[in-house]
Amino acid sequence: MIVDDEEIVIKGIQKGLEYSGFYVKAVIGGKDAIELAKKEFFDVVLVDLIMPGLNGVETCRRIKEISAKTIVLLLSGYPQEIEKLLLAFIDAGGKDVFLRKPLLADEVRDAINKIIK
């Protein structure tokens, strides 16, 4: 699952991952991500750090409460915020993996492949 507040980011990542053979669902915002996680299991969730409403840390925490086996990776275009929130993200159950936007679909694919192997 891809969780971001920018549709253009979601579509770009989703298209690249689907082209690589991944099954992908995408939602705008943490609240929708949590609702979808209640209905469907995801091996990996890519979550944006800075979003209105629920940020990436809280979204991660809630997804991990629903599905402890789901791997949650952090996306962000705000590197200055990473230093403040990365430890909170890891404490919430997220992986110590940070993908910086803008990014290429190959970067996302390679990170997911490395983690699920």
C-alpha positions as CSV (number, residue, x, y, z in Angstrom):
1,M,0.0,0.0,0.0
2,I,1.1,3.5,-0.7
3,V,0.0,6.3,1.6
4,D,0.7,9.9,0.7
5,D,-1.2,13.2,0.6
6,E,-0.1,14.0,-3.0
7,E,-2.0,12.1,-5.7
8,I,0.8,12.7,-8.3
9,V,3.4,11.0,-5.9
10,I,1.0,8.0,-5.4
11,K,0.4,7.6,-9.1
12,G,4.1,7.7,-10.0
13,I,5.1,5.1,-7.4
14,Q,2.1,2.9,-8.1
15,K,2.7,2.8,-11.8
16,G,6.3,1.9,-11.4
17,L,5.6,-0.8,-8.9
18,E,2.8,-2.3,-10.9
19,Y,5.0,-2.4,-13.9
20,S,7.5,-4.4,-11.8
21,G,4.8,-6.9,-11.0
22,F,3.7,-5.7,-7.5
23,Y,0.1,-5.7,-6.4
24,V,-0.4,-2.1,-5.2
25,K,-3.3,-0.2,-3.5
26,A,-2.9,3.5,-2.8
27,V,-4.7,5.9,-0.5
28,I,-4.6,9.6,0.2
29,G,-3.9,10.1,3.9
30,G,-3.4,8.0,7.1
31,K,-7.1,7.7,8.0
32,D,-7.9,5.9,4.7
33,A,-4.7,3.7,5.1
34,I,-5.9,2.5,8.5
35,E,-9.4,1.7,7.2
36,L,-7.9,-0.3,4.3
37,A,-5.4,-2.1,6.6
38,K,-8.4,-3.3,8.6
39,K,-9.9,-4.9,5.5
40,E,-6.8,-6.2,3.7
41,F,-3.3,-7.5,4.6
42,F,-0.3,-5.8,3.1
43,D,3.2,-7.1,3.2
44,V,4.7,-3.6,2.8
45,V,3.2,-0.1,3.3
46,L,5.0,3.0,2.1
47,V,3.9,5.9,4.2
48,D,4.6,9.6,3.8
49,L,5.9,11.3,6.9
50,I,4.3,14.7,6.6
51,M,0.6,14.6,5.9
52,P,-2.4,16.5,7.2
53,G,-4.4,14.7,9.8
54,L,-2.5,11.6,10.8
55,N,1.2,11.9,10.1
56,G,3.4,9.0,9.0
57,V,4.4,8.1,12.6
58,E,0.9,7.8,13.8
59,T,-0.3,6.0,10.6
60,C,2.6,3.5,11.1
61,R,1.7,2.9,14.8
62,R,-1.9,2.2,13.9
63,I,-1.2,-0.1,11.0
64,K,1.3,-2.1,13.1
65,E,-1.5,-2.4,15.8
66,I,-3.7,-3.9,13.1
67,S,-1.1,-6.0,11.4
68,A,2.2,-6.6,13.3
69,K,3.7,-8.5,10.3
70,T,3.3,-5.6,7.9
71,I,6.5,-3.8,7.1
72,V,6.2,0.0,7.1
73,L,8.7,2.1,5.1
74,L,9.0,5.9,5.4
75,L,8.7,8.3,2.5
76,S,9.5,12.0,2.8
77,G,10.4,15.1,0.9
78,Y,11.3,16.9,4.1
79,P,14.7,15.7,5.2
80,Q,14.9,18.2,8.0
81,E,11.8,16.6,9.6
82,I,13.4,13.1,9.4
83,E,15.9,13.8,12.1
84,K,13.1,14.8,14.5
85,L,10.7,12.0,13.7
86,L,12.7,9.0,12.5
87,L,13.2,7.6,16.0
88,A,9.5,8.0,16.7
89,F,8.7,6.2,13.4
90,I,11.0,3.3,14.4
91,D,9.4,3.2,17.9
92,A,6.0,3.0,16.2
93,G,7.2,-0.2,14.5
94,G,8.5,1.2,11.2
95,K,11.6,0.0,9.4
96,D,14.8,1.9,9.7
97,V,14.5,2.7,5.9
98,F,13.9,6.1,4.6
99,L,13.1,6.8,1.0
100,R,13.6,10.5,0.0
101,K,11.2,12.1,-2.4
102,P,11.4,12.7,-5.2
103,L,12.4,9.2,-6.0
104,L,12.5,6.7,-8.8
105,A,10.3,3.7,-9.0
106,D,13.4,1.6,-9.2
107,E,14.5,2.9,-5.8
108,V,11.2,1.9,-4.3
109,R,11.2,-1.5,-6.0
110,D,14.8,-2.3,-4.9
111,A,14.1,-1.3,-1.3
112,I,11.0,-3.5,-1.1
113,N,12.7,-6.4,-2.7
114,K,15.6,-6.1,-0.3
115,I,13.3,-6.1,2.7
116,I,11.0,-8.9,1.7
117,K,13.8,-11.2,0.9
